[in-house]
């Protein structure tokens, strides 16, 4: 798939810079927004219609928010190859809808670690669902756009205005950047754990 129309998106971010404006732009261009927690709250306060992830999964957030997006109804929609009819048939069989855009940035572990928290408290700031969604969307860049940072919102909006969708070239560029960011995040956590006692 070369040009990807954006009709369904997950927004779940720590850095909410420009988020309301980005969400409004997506909505005005016919995109359904799906979200979690504080992101969903902010978007709703901005007057936007947002579907809760728990409505998509038909399962509540559990374990103090550790498990929200880790569900086949989310990851099936993220990882399905839209050019593979076998994948699409499986989604139809299970009633799973695809996503076109995943906008996620990660818990600020560096900030948490710098506060001198105890190890058990610090590890609660290690993002699990975020990197999982980022990696899944980056792997499947042929069928989905991954957006790991608010700095890319203007470029994405311009592509949609100019072309009615997102080019394969930009999706691949975002995928490469995403793998780099997730790798750096994991490296930071590995260093912290190696240097701090239990």
Secondary structure by P-SEA (a helix, b strand, c coil): cccccccbbbbbbccccaaaaaaaaaaaabbbbbbccaaaaaaaaabbbbbbcccccccccccccccccccaaaaaaaccccccaaaaaaaaaabbbbbcbbbbbccaaaaaaaaccccccccccccaaaaaaaaaaaaacccccccccccaaaaaaaaaaacccccaaaaaaaaaaaaaaaaaaaaaaaaaaaaccc
